[in-house]
């Protein structure tokens, strides 16, 4: 996973299967609560995505994407200059995102 994001063309199911083999005996995985998060994001953004996943009623869907877009626009010149939109890529793979 050397890319900054999981591009729309990326085979998400293939990535999920590749990494899930290490955790398939854990109850959380069996319950469908296993998440793969892109480790190339800054830690504060990973925490924002985790907060959105763990507390959806508090943060709401898209909250982390909004923070992520703000980060891109303010601090990542090469992406903001080309008009990169965070919502065009995926940074977290959940069991639900594979359906």
C-alpha positions as CSV (number, residue, x, y, z in Angstrom):
1,X,0.0,0.0,0.0
2,X,2.4,2.6,-1.2
3,X,-0.2,5.1,-2.3
4,X,-1.5,8.0,-0.3
5,X,-5.1,6.9,-0.8
6,X,-6.9,3.9,-2.1
7,X,-7.7,5.1,-5.6
8,X,-11.1,4.4,-7.0
9,X,-9.5,1.9,-9.4
10,X,-7.9,0.0,-6.5
11,X,-9.3,-3.4,-5.9
12,X,-10.5,-2.8,-2.3
13,X,-11.6,-6.4,-1.8
14,X,-8.1,-7.6,-2.7
15,X,-6.5,-5.3,-0.2
16,X,-9.1,-6.3,2.5
17,X,-8.4,-10.0,1.9
18,X,-4.6,-9.5,1.9
19,X,-4.5,-7.9,5.3
20,X,-7.5,-9.7,6.9
21,X,-5.7,-13.0,6.9
22,X,-3.7,-11.8,9.9
23,X,-6.8,-11.1,11.9
24,X,-9.5,-13.6,10.8
25,X,-9.3,-15.4,14.2
26,X,-10.1,-12.3,16.2
27,X,-13.7,-11.8,17.3
28,X,-13.8,-8.2,16.1
29,X,-13.0,-9.4,12.6
30,X,-15.7,-12.1,12.8
31,X,-18.2,-9.5,13.9
32,X,-17.5,-7.4,10.8
33,X,-15.8,-4.5,12.7
34,X,-12.4,-4.9,11.1
35,X,-11.1,-1.7,9.5
36,X,-8.1,-1.0,7.3
37,X,-6.9,2.5,7.4
38,X,-4.2,4.1,5.2
39,X,-1.1,4.6,7.3
40,X,0.4,7.2,5.0
41,X,-2.0,9.9,6.3
42,X,-0.9,12.1,9.1
43,X,-1.7,10.8,12.5
44,X,-4.2,13.5,13.3
45,X,-6.2,12.5,10.2
46,X,-6.1,8.9,11.1
47,X,-7.5,9.8,14.5
48,X,-10.3,11.9,12.9
49,X,-11.3,8.9,10.7
50,X,-11.2,6.6,13.8
51,X,-13.3,9.1,15.8
52,X,-15.9,9.2,13.0
53,X,-16.1,5.4,12.9
54,X,-16.3,4.9,16.6
55,X,-18.7,7.8,17.4
56,X,-20.8,8.3,14.3
57,X,-23.6,10.1,16.3
58,X,-21.1,12.6,17.6
59,X,-19.1,13.4,14.4
60,X,-21.4,12.4,11.5
61,X,-20.7,10.9,8.1
62,X,-18.1,12.9,6.2
63,X,-16.7,14.8,9.1
64,X,-13.2,13.3,8.8
65,X,-13.3,13.8,5.0
66,X,-14.0,17.5,5.7
67,X,-11.0,17.8,8.0
68,X,-8.9,15.9,5.5
69,X,-9.9,18.3,2.6
70,X,-9.0,21.3,4.8
71,X,-5.6,19.8,5.5
72,X,-5.0,19.1,1.7
73,X,-6.1,22.7,0.8
74,X,-3.9,24.4,3.4
75,X,-0.8,22.2,3.6
76,X,-0.4,20.0,0.5
77,X,0.4,22.4,-2.4
78,X,0.8,19.8,-5.1
79,X,-2.6,18.3,-4.5
80,X,-4.5,21.5,-3.7
81,X,-3.1,23.1,-6.9
82,X,-4.7,20.4,-9.1
83,X,-8.0,20.6,-7.2
84,X,-7.7,17.2,-5.5
85,X,-10.9,16.2,-3.7
86,X,-10.6,13.8,-0.8
87,X,-14.0,12.3,-1.6
88,X,-12.7,11.0,-4.9
89,X,-10.5,8.5,-3.0
90,X,-10.9,6.1,-0.1
91,X,-8.7,6.1,3.0
92,X,-10.6,3.6,5.2
93,X,-11.8,0.2,4.1
94,X,-14.5,-1.3,6.2
95,X,-16.6,-4.5,5.8
96,X,-19.5,-2.3,4.7
97,X,-17.5,-0.4,2.0
98,X,-16.9,-3.7,0.2
99,X,-20.6,-4.3,-0.5
